[in-house]
Every structure is written in structure tokens, then in C-alpha cells.
Amino acid sequence: MTKPISDLPDARDLLRKHGLAPKRGFSQNFLVQPAITARIADAVTDLGREVVELGPGLGALTHPLLLCGCRVLAVELDRDMVHVLEEELGGHPQLEIRQGDAAELDLTAYSRACGTKLVVTGNLPYQATGAILRQVVRHRDALKGAVLMVQREVRDRLVARPSTKEYGALSVFIQAAFAVDTVCRLKPGSFFPPPQVESSVVRLTPWPEPRAEETQTFQEIVRAAFQMRRKTLRNALRSMGDPDRVARAADDAGIDLGRRGETLSVEDFARLAAAWDRLG
């Protein structure tokens, strides 16, 4: 469990102290519920203690992670937030602060430099969520897991099952690499300022063996299937360019082309992609 965090500075006090205000352009909504922050820190440390925190903001999560004995690389795009972190926590020997775009961080290279696998955490801004999730999948082998705060609708897509309206390409790509579960759900009042949407914290734990290898063919077939999700696979996969090959691959994989893409499991997509490649 995390150590007591009653001494954690409140985001509103820190903003006043440093003469700052939340920036809409950075989607800044600061968590102001210490009990929830402690719960997130527990979820992170259950996975490991070599942590990359994406968008730490004012350091509300950074602080309890350091109290737990984590070594933290905090990657923050907003220079004002970097200044706050340096002023408030910069002397801590287990903390490295970098100004930069979290979506561009090479997690595999940093894991090699650390000599261990990483845990990724952070409150993901909506406009960067897709890019960061792609990075997490791309660098799966460098991770012990991830604990990420996302908008509730994103959480619903991450955990969605086939034949539901939330199930889509993002569901397939994430679930191919990770088991996904929900740590907690947050109301707008948990933040300052309150956002217009609800949020959730999800935990991504790598499968011992991926449910599917994310080859280029796998990516193309999944995207094609969901670009026209109300169409049958026979119509949706026309973008693959060879109807006869599509038919043969589907037959080999045991997939009925009369189905819609949203009904296929991760393993179904994997079999179809493998069959397509064998025919090549």
C-alpha cells in the first residue's frame, strides 16, 4: 500500500502558489482526490517500480509514486508544469523530469537503458490518447504493464467484446496485446476544473503470449473490417484488392464472409491475417 499522503499539496493551492491556471489547450484537469490518487499509485506499484509517467502535470501522482519507492521518469509537454515539478519535487533522487511529447518517447530504448521493463502511467489527454495507446502497443515487450486514466468512452472501447457497439479496431489492437481491467471510475468532481465527461482508470497487463501478432496484414484487415462496420466482411474487405484471395483466406481461416467485422474475435482476425499471408 502507499504511504500516507495527507501532506500532498492540493492542485488548486499549487496553481495559486505558482501563479498559474489550467490550460484548455493542454486539456488540463487536475485530480484533487488523494484517495483516488493513492489507489492509482497502488495499481502502478502492483506491476512494478520503474515508472514512466506521461503528463504528470502538478505531480499529484508523482509524489505518492516516489513515496512508494518508485523510480519515475516524468515526461511533461507544458513548460509551466515542468517548472512546478522542478520546484516542488526536482530534488528527489528517484525522479527524472523531461520536457517533451509523451507520444514520442521511445519506451523500448528507455527500458534498455534502465535494464528492466517499465510501468507506464498517466492521465491521457483526449487528443493524444490514440497516439499514446499505439506507443504502448508498439513497445509492449518493454512493459510490465500500464495504468492509464482515459475518458469513459475510451475505457468502454478498450474493454468491449465482439458484437457490441463499442467494439472496434482499438478494442482489437489493445486486447491482442493486453488483458484490460478497470481500476476505478471517476466523476467530473474529482478534478479541478471539472471536465465535461466522466473518466476511468484502466490497467493493461501484457499477455504471456500475444493473442495476435500485429503484422501489417493484421492491421489492414482489422481497419478495413471496421471502416465499414455495418457491411459484411465480403464488402468491407474489398479494399484488400483481391476478392478471390479474400474468399480463399476466409475459407482457410474458417470465417464466413457474410459476417460483419464487429462479430470477429481477436483470434478470428489473427487467423484471417495469417491465411492471407500464406496465400501471398
GUZA-183934 format. One line per 2 residues: their letters; for each residue x, y, z of N, C-alpha, C. Coordinates in Angstrom, 2 decimals, m for minus. Example, Ala and Ser with C-alpha at 12.3 -4.5 7.8 and 13.67 -1.06 7.14 Angstrom:
2
as	13.19/m5.69/7.80/12.30/m4.50/7.80/13.20/m3.30/7.80  12.85/m2.25/7.08/13.67/m1.06/7.14/12.90/0.03/7.87
This chain:
280
mt	0.84/m1.20/0.00/0.00/0.00/0.00/0.88/1.25/0.00  0.30/2.34/m0.49/1.05/3.59/m0.49/1.15/4.14/0.94
kp	2.18/4.96/1.15/2.33/5.65/2.44/1.26/6.74/2.54  1.01/7.25/3.76/0.02/8.33/3.91/0.35/9.52/3.02
is	m0.69/10.10/2.44/m0.45/11.21/1.51/m1.20/12.46/1.95  m1.46/12.57/3.25/m2.18/13.74/3.74/m1.41/15.03/3.51
dl	m0.08/14.91/3.32/0.73/16.10/3.12/0.86/16.48/1.66  0.17/15.77/0.77/0.25/16.11/m0.65/m0.36/17.49/m0.91
pd	0.32/18.33/m1.69/m0.25/19.65/m2.00/m1.47/19.51/m2.90  m2.47/20.31/m2.64/m3.66/20.34/m3.47/m3.36/21.10/m4.77
ar	m3.93/20.62/m5.88/m3.66/21.24/m7.17/m4.03/22.71/m7.18  m5.14/23.07/m6.54/m5.57/24.46/m6.53/m4.58/25.35/m5.78
dl	m4.02/24.81/m4.69/m3.02/25.57/m3.94/m1.74/25.74/m4.75  m1.35/24.69/m5.45/m0.13/24.78/m6.26/m0.29/25.77/m7.41
lr	m1.45/25.77/m8.03/m1.69/26.72/m9.12/m1.61/28.15/m8.60  m2.21/28.41/m7.44/m2.15/29.76/m6.87/m0.72/30.12/m6.50
kh	m0.01/29.18/m5.92/1.37/29.43/m5.49/2.25/29.84/m6.66  2.04/29.19/m7.81/2.91/29.44/m8.97/2.28/30.40/m9.98
gl	1.14/30.99/m9.62/0.51/31.97/m10.48/0.04/31.40/m11.81  m0.51/30.19/m11.78/m0.92/29.50/m12.99/m2.42/29.21/m12.97
ap	m2.94/28.89/m14.14/m4.32/28.44/m14.29/m4.33/27.27/m15.26  m5.33/26.36/m15.15/m5.41/25.25/m16.09/m5.51/25.75/m17.53
kr	m4.83/25.04/m18.43/m4.80/25.42/m19.83/m5.69/24.48/m20.64  m6.69/25.06/m21.29/m7.60/24.25/m22.09/m6.87/23.58/m23.24
gf	m5.89/24.27/m23.82/m5.16/23.71/m24.95/m4.39/22.46/m24.61  m4.06/22.27/m23.32/m3.37/21.06/m22.87/m4.34/20.07/m22.21
sq	m5.63/20.37/m22.28/m6.65/19.51/m21.63/m6.33/19.26/m20.17  m5.99/20.31/m19.44/m5.56/20.17/m18.06/m6.74/20.16/m17.10
nf	m6.97/18.99/m16.51/m7.94/18.82/m15.44/m7.21/18.04/m14.36  m6.95/18.67/m13.23/m6.06/18.12/m12.22/m6.84/17.33/m11.18
lv	m6.37/16.12/m10.90/m7.02/15.25/m9.93/m6.85/15.84/m8.53  m7.96/15.96/m7.80/m7.93/16.57/m6.46/m8.54/15.64/m5.42
qp	m8.46/14.35/m5.65/m8.96/13.34/m4.71/m7.79/12.46/m4.27  m7.15/12.75/m3.13/m5.98/11.98/m2.70/m6.24/10.48/m2.58
ai	m7.43/10.08/m2.16/m7.71/8.66/m2.02/m7.66/7.95/m3.38  m8.14/8.62/m4.42/m8.10/8.04/m5.75/m6.67/8.00/m6.27
ta	m5.91/9.06/m5.99/m4.51/9.07/m6.39/m3.76/7.91/m5.74  m4.04/7.64/m4.47/m3.41/6.53/m3.77/m3.79/5.20/m4.41
ri	m5.05/5.08/m4.83/m5.48/3.84/m5.47/m4.77/3.62/m6.79  m4.58/4.68/m7.55/m3.85/4.57/m8.82/m2.40/4.20/m8.55
ad	m1.79/4.83/m7.55/m0.41/4.51/m7.21/m0.27/3.05/m6.81  m1.23/2.52/m6.07/m1.20/1.11/m5.70/m1.25/0.21/m6.95
av	m2.12/0.58/m7.90/m2.24/m0.22/m9.13/m0.93/m0.21/m9.91  m0.25/0.93/m9.91/1.03/1.03/m10.61/2.08/0.16/m9.92
td	2.21/0.31/m8.60/3.27/m0.41/m7.89/3.01/m1.91/m7.81  1.76/m2.33/m7.97/1.49/m3.77/m8.08/2.16/m4.37/m9.31
lg	2.38/m3.54/m10.34/3.02/m4.01/m11.56/4.54/m3.87/m11.51  5.04/m2.81/m10.90/6.48/m2.59/m10.85/6.81/m1.21/m10.33
re	8.11/m0.95/m10.20/8.54/0.33/m9.63/9.48/1.13/m10.52  9.67/0.69/m11.74/10.37/1.51/m12.74/9.29/2.13/m13.60
vv	8.98/3.40/m13.36/7.75/4.00/m13.87/8.05/5.13/m14.84  7.29/5.16/m15.93/7.26/6.31/m16.83/5.90/6.96/m16.66
el	5.88/8.20/m16.18/4.63/8.93/m16.00/4.47/9.92/m17.13  3.39/9.78/m17.88/3.12/10.63/m19.03/2.20/11.77/m18.63
gp	2.64/12.99/m18.82/1.83/14.14/m18.45/1.59/14.25/m16.97  2.63/14.34/m16.14/2.44/14.37/m14.68/1.79/15.63/m14.15
gl	1.76/16.70/m14.97/1.11/17.93/m14.52/1.77/18.51/m13.29  0.99/18.65/m12.22/1.48/19.25/m10.97/2.11/18.24/m10.03
ga	2.13/16.96/m10.43/2.81/15.96/m9.62/1.95/15.25/m8.60  0.61/15.31/m8.75/m0.28/14.67/m7.77/m0.04/13.17/m7.66
lt	0.24/12.50/m8.77/0.55/11.07/m8.75/2.04/10.84/m8.57  2.85/11.73/m9.09/4.30/11.59/m8.97/4.72/11.46/m7.51
hp	4.16/12.30/m6.67/4.52/12.33/m5.26/4.30/10.98/m4.58  3.10/10.39/m4.61/2.91/9.08/m3.96/3.74/7.98/m4.60
ll	3.99/8.05/m5.91/4.84/7.05/m6.54/6.25/7.10/m5.94  6.76/8.31/m5.74/8.09/8.45/m5.13/8.08/7.95/m3.68
lc	6.99/8.23/m2.95/6.88/7.75/m1.57/6.88/6.23/m1.51  6.41/5.59/m2.58/6.36/4.13/m2.64/7.71/3.52/m3.03
gc	8.69/4.37/m3.32/9.99/3.85/m3.71/10.16/3.65/m5.19  9.26/4.20/m5.99/9.39/4.08/m7.44/10.49/5.00/m7.96
rv	11.12/4.58/m9.04/11.95/5.49/m9.81/11.09/5.98/m10.97  10.96/7.28/m11.11/9.98/7.86/m12.02/10.65/8.74/m13.06
la	10.35/8.46/m14.32/10.64/9.39/m15.41/9.34/10.11/m15.72  9.31/11.42/m15.46/8.11/12.22/m15.69/8.28/13.02/m16.97
ve	7.42/12.75/m17.94/7.51/13.39/m19.26/6.33/14.35/m19.40  6.62/15.63/m19.46/5.59/16.67/m19.46/5.82/17.64/m20.61
ld	4.76/17.91/m21.37/4.85/18.80/m22.52/4.81/20.28/m22.12  4.01/20.63/m21.12/3.81/22.02/m20.72/5.01/22.51/m19.89
rd	5.71/23.51/m20.40/6.90/24.02/m19.71/6.56/24.59/m18.33  5.38/25.16/m18.18/5.00/25.68/m16.86/4.87/24.55/m15.85
mv	4.31/23.42/m16.27/4.20/22.27/m15.37/5.58/21.70/m15.05  6.46/21.70/m16.03/7.84/21.25/m15.77/8.47/22.11/m14.69
hv	8.24/23.42/m14.76/8.79/24.33/m13.75/8.24/23.99/m12.36  6.93/23.73/m12.28/6.34/23.37/m10.99/6.95/22.08/m10.46
le	7.06/21.09/m11.31/7.65/19.81/m10.89/9.07/19.99/m10.37  9.84/20.79/m11.09/11.22/21.03/m10.66/11.28/21.76/m9.33
ee	10.37/22.71/m9.13/10.34/23.46/m7.88/9.88/22.60/m6.71  8.87/21.77/m6.94/8.25/21.02/m5.85/8.92/19.68/m5.57
lg	9.39/19.00/m6.63/9.89/17.63/m6.47/11.27/17.40/m7.09  11.81/18.44/m7.70/13.02/18.26/m8.50/14.24/17.77/m7.76
gh	14.29/17.91/m6.45/15.45/17.44/m5.70/15.42/15.97/m5.36  14.34/15.27/m5.72/14.22/13.86/m5.33/15.16/13.00/m6.17
pq	15.96/12.15/m5.54/16.95/11.36/m6.30/16.35/10.30/m7.21  15.09/9.94/m6.99/14.45/8.90/m7.80/13.62/9.48/m8.95
le	13.69/10.79/m9.16/12.85/11.45/m10.17/13.70/12.08/m11.26  13.33/11.78/m12.52/13.90/12.47/m13.68/12.75/13.17/m14.39
ir	12.90/14.45/m14.66/11.87/15.24/m15.33/12.35/15.60/m16.72  11.50/15.32/m17.72/11.82/15.67/m19.10/10.69/16.50/m19.69
qg	11.05/17.55/m20.39/10.06/18.31/m21.13/9.98/17.72/m22.53  8.79/17.29/m22.95/8.65/16.70/m24.27/7.29/16.07/m24.46
da	7.10/15.54/m25.65/5.83/14.91/m26.04/5.84/13.45/m25.64  4.94/13.07/m24.76/4.88/11.69/m24.26/4.65/10.69/m25.38
ae	3.92/11.11/m26.43/3.61/10.19/m27.52/4.84/9.85/m28.36  5.93/10.59/m28.18/7.13/10.36/m28.97/8.23/9.65/m28.18
ld	7.98/9.32/m26.93/9.01/8.69/m26.10/9.26/7.26/m26.58  10.52/6.89/m26.77/10.90/5.54/m27.15/10.98/4.69/m25.89
lt	9.91/4.01/m25.57/9.84/3.23/m24.34/10.81/2.06/m24.36  11.02/1.46/m25.52/11.94/0.33/m25.60/13.37/0.77/m25.31
ay	13.77/1.88/m25.87/15.12/2.39/m25.63/15.31/2.74/m24.15  14.30/3.36/m23.55/14.42/3.72/m22.14/14.46/2.47/m21.26
sr	13.69/1.45/m21.61/13.71/0.20/m20.87/15.10/m0.43/m20.91  15.71/m0.41/m22.09/17.08/m0.96/m22.21/18.05/m0.17/m21.33
ac	17.91/1.15/m21.33/18.80/1.98/m20.52/18.64/1.69/m19.03  17.40/1.39/m18.62/17.13/1.09/m17.21/17.52/m0.33/m16.83
gt	17.58/m1.20/m17.84/17.88/m2.60/m17.58/16.72/m3.38/m17.02  15.52/m2.88/m17.19/14.34/m3.57/m16.70/13.12/m3.12/m17.49
kl	12.03/m3.87/m17.37/10.79/m3.48/m18.01/10.11/m2.37/m17.20  9.22/m1.65/m17.87/8.64/m0.43/m17.32/7.15/m0.58/m17.02
vv	6.67/0.31/m16.16/5.24/0.52/m16.00/4.94/1.94/m16.48  3.97/2.06/m17.36/3.57/3.37/m17.90/2.29/3.81/m17.21
tg	2.24/5.07/m16.83/1.03/5.60/m16.21/0.83/7.04/m16.64  m0.37/7.55/m16.41/m0.66/8.94/m16.74/m2.13/9.18/m17.02
nl	m2.49/10.43/m16.95/m3.83/10.90/m17.32/m3.74/11.36/m18.77  m4.31/10.60/m19.70/m4.09/10.85/m21.12/m5.04/11.93/m21.63
py	m4.52/13.01/m22.20/m5.40/13.99/m22.86/m6.08/13.35/m24.05  m7.35/13.71/m24.27/m8.14/13.01/m25.28/m7.48/13.05/m26.65
qa	m6.93/14.22/m27.03/m6.38/14.35/m28.37/m5.12/13.53/m28.57  m4.48/13.10/m27.48/m3.25/12.31/m27.59/m3.45/10.85/m27.22
tg	m4.67/10.48/m26.83/m4.91/9.12/m26.34/m4.56/8.06/m27.38  m5.02/8.24/m28.61/m4.75/7.25/m29.65/m3.28/7.07/m29.90
ai	m2.53/8.17/m30.00/m1.10/8.09/m30.27/m0.36/7.40/m29.13  m0.74/7.70/m27.89/m0.06/7.09/m26.75/m0.40/5.60/m26.65
lr	m1.64/5.24/m26.91/m2.01/3.82/m26.88/m1.27/3.04/m27.97  m1.09/3.65/m29.13/m0.30/2.98/m30.18/1.13/2.77/m29.72
qv	1.69/3.76/m29.01/3.03/3.60/m28.47/3.09/2.45/m27.46  2.10/2.37/m26.61/2.06/1.31/m25.61/2.02/m0.06/m26.27
vr	1.20/m0.21/m27.31/1.14/m1.49/m28.03/2.45/m1.77/m28.74  3.00/m0.75/m29.39/4.24/m0.93/m30.17/5.39/m1.38/m29.28
hr	5.41/m0.89/m28.04/6.52/m1.20/m27.14/6.12/m2.20/m26.06  5.14/m3.02/m26.37/4.61/m3.99/m25.41/5.69/m4.81/m24.73
da	6.67/m5.27/m25.48/7.69/m6.16/m24.92/8.58/m5.46/m23.90  8.54/m4.12/m23.85/9.35/m3.38/m22.89/8.58/m3.07/m21.61
lk	7.32/m3.54/m21.52/6.45/m3.12/m20.42/6.03/m4.26/m19.50  5.96/m3.95/m18.22/5.28/m4.82/m17.28/3.78/m4.55/m17.29
ga	3.42/m3.39/m17.80/2.01/m3.04/m17.90/1.83/m1.53/m17.92  0.58/m1.11/m17.92/0.26/0.31/m17.95/m0.99/0.55/m17.11
vl	m1.02/1.68/m16.43/m2.19/2.12/m15.66/m2.50/3.53/m16.15  m3.60/3.65/m16.89/m3.87/4.89/m17.63/m5.26/5.43/m17.32
mv	m5.34/6.75/m17.16/m6.62/7.41/m17.00/m7.09/7.90/m18.36  m8.31/7.52/m18.73/m8.86/7.87/m20.04/m10.31/8.29/m19.87
qr	m10.87/8.91/m20.89/m12.29/9.21/m20.85/m13.09/7.91/m20.82  m14.26/7.97/m20.19/m15.05/6.75/m20.01/m15.36/6.06/m21.34
ev	m15.63/6.85/m22.39/m15.96/6.24/m23.67/m14.77/5.47/m24.23  m13.56/5.93/m23.96/m12.37/5.20/m24.40/m12.24/3.91/m23.61
rd	m12.46/4.00/m22.29/m12.44/2.78/m21.48/m13.43/1.75/m22.01  m14.63/2.21/m22.37/m15.65/1.29/m22.87/m15.19/0.59/m24.14
rl	m14.45/1.29/m24.99/m13.92/0.68/m26.21/m12.79/m0.29/m25.90  m11.97/0.04/m24.91/m10.83/m0.82/m24.57/m11.27/m2.18/m24.03
va	m12.38/m2.21/m23.29/m12.83/m3.46/m22.68/m13.94/m4.14/m23.46  m14.36/m3.56/m24.59/m15.53/m4.04/m25.33/m15.34/m5.45/m25.86
rp	m16.43/m6.16/m25.97/m16.44/m7.51/m26.50/m17.08/m7.51/m27.89  m16.78/m8.54/m28.70/m17.39/m8.61/m30.04/m18.91/m8.51/m29.99
st	m19.46/m7.96/m31.07/m20.91/m7.82/m31.25/m21.52/m6.75/m30.34  m20.69/m5.85/m29.80/m21.21/m4.70/m29.07/m20.88/m3.45/m29.86
ke	m21.63/m2.37/m29.63/m21.42/m1.16/m30.40/m20.08/m0.49/m30.09  m19.52/m0.75/m28.90/m18.25/m0.14/m28.53/m17.05/m0.87/m29.14
yg	m17.26/m2.11/m29.56/m16.16/m2.93/m30.08/m15.71/m2.41/m31.42  m14.38/m2.17/m31.54/m13.85/m1.65/m32.79/m12.38/m1.98/m32.94
al	m11.72/m1.29/m33.87/m10.32/m1.56/m34.14/m9.46/m1.35/m32.89  m9.74/m0.29/m32.12/m8.96/m0.05/m30.91/m9.10/m1.22/m29.94
sv	m10.30/m1.75/m29.79/m10.52/m2.91/m28.91/m9.64/m4.07/m29.33  m9.61/m4.34/m30.63/m8.86/m5.49/m31.15/m7.36/m5.30/m30.93
fi	m6.84/m4.14/m31.29/m5.40/m3.91/m31.19/m4.92/m3.97/m29.74  m5.68/m3.37/m28.83/m5.28/m3.39/m27.42/m5.42/m4.79/m26.83
qa	m6.55/m5.44/m27.09/m6.79/m6.75/m26.49/m5.92/m7.84/m27.09  m5.38/m7.62/m28.27/m4.43/m8.58/m28.83/m3.16/m8.63/m28.00
af	m2.79/m7.50/m27.39/m1.53/m7.41/m26.66/m1.69/m7.46/m25.15  m2.85/m7.02/m24.64/m3.01/m6.84/m23.20/m4.34/m7.38/m22.69
av	m4.32/m7.87/m21.45/m5.55/m8.05/m20.69/m5.91/m6.68/m20.12  m7.19/m6.32/m20.19/m7.64/m4.99/m19.77/m8.64/m5.12/m18.64
dt	m8.42/m4.39/m17.55/m9.43/m4.33/m16.50/m9.53/m2.90/m15.97  m10.62/m2.61/m15.29/m10.88/m1.27/m14.80/m10.47/m1.16/m13.34
vc	m9.62/m0.17/m13.04/m9.18/0.08/m11.66/m10.23/0.88/m10.91  m10.72/1.96/m11.51/m11.74/2.78/m10.87/m12.36/3.71/m11.90
rl	m13.49/4.28/m11.53/m14.18/5.25/m12.37/m14.27/6.57/m11.61  m14.19/7.67/m12.33/m14.11/8.97/m11.69/m15.18/9.91/m12.25
kp	m15.86/10.61/m11.34/m16.82/11.62/m11.72/m16.09/12.93/m12.01  m16.72/13.82/m12.76/m16.07/15.11/m13.05/m15.62/15.87/m11.81
gs	m16.35/15.73/m10.70/m15.99/16.45/m9.49/m14.68/16.02/m8.85  m14.08/14.94/m9.36/m12.78/14.51/m8.85/m11.64/15.37/m9.36
ff	m11.95/16.30/m10.27/m10.92/17.09/m10.93/m11.17/18.59/m10.74  m10.09/19.35/m10.88/m10.18/20.81/m11.00/m9.45/21.23/m12.27
pp	m10.15/21.96/m13.15/m11.60/22.17/m13.14/m12.32/20.88/m13.56  m13.60/20.73/m13.20/m14.32/19.51/m13.59/m14.46/19.43/m15.11
pq	m14.11/18.30/m15.72/m14.31/18.14/m17.16/m15.78/17.90/m17.48  m16.09/17.87/m18.76/m17.46/17.65/m19.19/m17.82/16.17/m19.27
ve	m16.84/15.30/m19.05/m17.05/13.86/m19.21/m16.57/13.12/m17.97  m17.02/11.87/m17.85/m16.51/11.00/m16.80/m15.23/10.32/m17.28
ss	m14.44/9.87/m16.32/m13.16/9.24/m16.64/m13.08/7.87/m15.98  m12.14/7.07/m16.45/m11.87/5.76/m15.85/m10.36/5.52/m15.86
vv	m9.92/4.72/m14.90/m8.54/4.27/m14.89/m8.53/2.80/m15.27  m7.74/2.47/m16.29/m7.66/1.09/m16.76/m6.24/0.56/m16.55
rl	m6.16/m0.74/m16.34/m4.87/m1.42/m16.22/m4.68/m2.35/m17.41  m3.56/m2.22/m18.09/m3.21/m3.07/m19.22/m2.07/m3.98/m18.79
tp	m2.32/m5.27/m18.82/m1.31/m6.25/m18.43/m0.97/m7.12/m19.63  0.30/m7.15/m20.06/0.64/m7.93/m21.25/0.29/m9.41/m21.09
wp	m0.27/m9.99/m22.13/m0.47/m11.44/m22.15/0.89/m12.12/m22.18  1.03/m13.29/m21.54/2.31/m14.02/m21.65/2.71/m14.26/m23.11
ep	1.72/m14.54/m23.93/1.90/m14.60/m25.39/0.77/m13.79/m26.01  1.08/m12.89/m26.95/0.02/m12.07/m27.55/m1.08/m12.95/m28.16
ra	m2.31/m12.49/m28.08/m3.41/m13.20/m28.72/m3.32/m13.13/m30.24  m2.60/m12.12/m30.73/m2.38/m11.97/m32.18/m1.12/m11.15/m32.38
ee	m0.37/m11.48/m33.41/0.78/m10.66/m33.78/0.28/m9.51/m34.65  0.66/m8.30/m34.29/0.15/m7.15/m35.02/1.00/m6.89/m36.26
tq	0.83/m7.77/m37.24/1.51/m7.62/m38.52/0.81/m6.53/m39.34  1.44/m6.14/m40.44/0.81/m5.15/m41.31/m0.50/m5.68/m41.86
tf	m0.53/m6.96/m42.23/m1.77/m7.56/m42.74/m2.86/m7.54/m41.69  m2.51/m7.89/m40.45/m3.48/m7.87/m39.35/m4.06/m6.47/m39.20
qe	m3.20/m5.45/m39.21/m3.67/m4.07/m39.08/m4.61/m3.69/m40.23  m4.23/m4.05/m41.45/m5.03/m3.67/m42.61/m6.39/m4.34/m42.59
iv	m6.45/m5.61/m42.22/m7.72/m6.34/m42.21/m8.63/m5.79/m41.11  m8.07/m5.53/m39.91/m8.88/m5.01/m38.81/m9.45/m3.64/m39.18
ra	m8.60/m2.77/m39.71/m9.08/m1.43/m40.07/m10.13/m1.49/m41.17  m9.90/m2.33/m42.17/m10.88/m2.46/m43.25/m12.22/m2.96/m42.71
af	m12.17/m3.92/m41.79/m13.41/m4.51/m41.26/m14.25/m3.49/m40.51  m13.60/m2.51/m39.85/m14.35/m1.56/m39.04/m14.58/m0.22/m39.73
qm	m13.91/0.02/m40.84/m14.19/1.25/m41.58/m15.60/1.24/m42.14  m16.09/0.04/m42.44/m17.48/m0.11/m42.92/m18.14/m1.17/m42.05
rr	m18.29/m0.86/m40.77/m18.67/m1.86/m39.78/m20.07/m2.42/m40.01  m20.94/m1.72/m40.71/m22.27/m2.25/m40.96/m22.32/m3.13/m42.20
kt	m21.21/m3.19/m42.92/m21.13/m4.03/m44.11/m20.64/m5.42/m43.74  m20.96/m6.39/m44.58/m20.40/m7.72/m44.38/m18.91/m7.70/m44.68
lr	m18.21/m8.69/m44.19/m16.78/m8.78/m44.47/m16.51/m8.87/m45.97  m17.39/m9.50/m46.69/m17.21/m9.62/m48.15/m17.09/m8.24/m48.79
na	m17.91/m7.30/m48.34/m17.86/m5.94/m48.87/m16.77/m5.10/m48.21  m16.61/m5.25/m46.90/m15.65/m4.43/m46.18/m14.22/m4.72/m46.60
lr	m13.93/m5.98/m46.98/m12.56/m6.36/m47.30/m12.22/m6.18/m48.78  m13.11/m5.54/m49.50/m12.79/m5.24/m50.90/m11.57/m4.35/m51.04
sm	m11.31/m3.56/m49.99/m10.14/m2.68/m50.04/m8.83/m3.46/m50.04  m8.89/m4.75/m49.72/m7.67/m5.57/m49.76/m7.24/m5.84/m51.20
gd	m8.16/m5.65/m52.16/m7.77/m5.62/m53.57/m7.89/m6.89/m54.36  m8.19/m8.03/m53.74/m8.24/m9.30/m54.48/m9.38/m10.13/m53.89
pd	m10.60/m10.01/m54.44/m11.75/m10.72/m53.88/m11.55/m12.23/m53.81  m10.88/m12.81/m54.82/m10.66/m14.26/m54.80/m9.75/m14.65/m53.65
rv	m8.71/m13.86/m53.44/m7.79/m14.15/m52.33/m8.50/m13.98/m50.98  m9.34/m12.96/m50.88/m10.12/m12.76/m49.65/m10.98/m13.99/m49.39
ar	m11.65/m14.49/m50.42/m12.52/m15.65/m50.26/m11.73/m16.88/m49.84  m10.58/m17.08/m50.46/m9.76/m18.24/m50.13/m9.20/m18.15/m48.72
aa	m8.77/m16.95/m48.35/m8.23/m16.76/m47.00/m9.31/m17.00/m45.95  m10.51/m16.47/m46.21/m11.61/m16.65/m45.27/m11.97/m18.12/m45.12
dd	m11.99/m18.83/m46.24/m12.30/m20.26/m46.20/m11.24/m21.01/m45.39  m9.98/m20.67/m45.63/m8.88/m21.32/m44.91/m8.96/m21.03/m43.42
ag	m9.40/m19.82/m43.05/m9.47/m19.43/m41.64/m10.78/m19.85/m40.98  m11.71/m20.37/m41.77/m13.00/m20.76/m41.22/m13.88/m19.57/m40.86
id	m13.77/m18.48/m41.65/m14.53/m17.26/m41.39/m15.59/m17.09/m42.47  m16.83/m16.93/m42.09/m17.93/m16.69/m43.02/m17.91/m15.22/m43.45
lg	m17.73/m14.95/m44.72/m17.68/m13.58/m45.22/m19.03/m12.88/m45.14  m20.07/m13.58/m44.80/m21.36/m12.96/m44.58/m21.47/m12.29/m43.20
rr	m20.49/m12.52/m42.34/m20.47/m11.88/m41.03/m19.99/m10.44/m41.14  m20.29/m9.65/m40.12/m19.74/m8.30/m40.02/m18.47/m8.34/m39.17
ge	m17.57/m7.39/m39.44/m16.31/m7.37/m38.73/m16.46/m7.28/m37.23  m17.50/m6.59/m36.76/m17.68/m6.39/m35.33/m18.00/m7.68/m34.58
tl	m18.26/m8.77/m35.31/m18.55/m10.06/m34.66/m17.31/m10.92/m34.49  m16.20/m10.51/m35.10/m14.99/m11.33/m35.06/m14.19/m11.09/m33.78
sv	m13.65/m12.15/m33.22/m12.77/m12.04/m32.06/m11.36/m11.69/m32.52  m10.50/m11.37/m31.57/m9.09/m11.12/m31.88/m8.50/m12.31/m32.61
ed	m8.80/m13.51/m32.12/m8.25/m14.72/m32.73/m8.78/m14.94/m34.14  m10.04/m14.58/m34.39/m10.58/m14.67/m35.75/m9.79/m13.78/m36.70
fa	m9.54/m12.55/m36.29/m8.76/m11.64/m37.14/m7.35/m12.18/m37.36  m6.77/m12.76/m36.33/m5.41/m13.31/m36.45/m5.37/m14.45/m37.45
rl	m6.37/m15.35/m37.40/m6.40/m16.46/m38.35/m6.57/m15.97/m39.77  m7.44/m14.96/m39.95/m7.69/m14.43/m41.28/m6.44/m13.77/m41.84
aa	m5.72/m13.02/m41.02/m4.49/m12.37/m41.47/m3.43/m13.39/m41.81  m3.31/m14.44/m40.99/m2.31/m15.47/m41.27/m2.63/m16.21/m42.56
aw	m3.91/m16.49/m42.79/m4.31/m17.17/m44.02/m4.03/m16.30/m45.23  m4.29/m15.01/m45.13/m4.00/m14.08/m46.23/m2.51/m14.10/m46.58
dr	m1.67/m14.05/m45.56/m0.22/m14.04/m45.78/0.27/m15.35/m46.38  m0.32/m16.47/m45.97/0.10/m17.76/m46.54/m0.20/m17.80/m48.04
lg	m1.30/m17.19/m48.44/m1.67/m17.19/m49.85/m0.79/m16.26/m50.68  m0.06/m15.37/m50.00/0.79/m14.44/m50.72/2.01/m15.08/m51.32
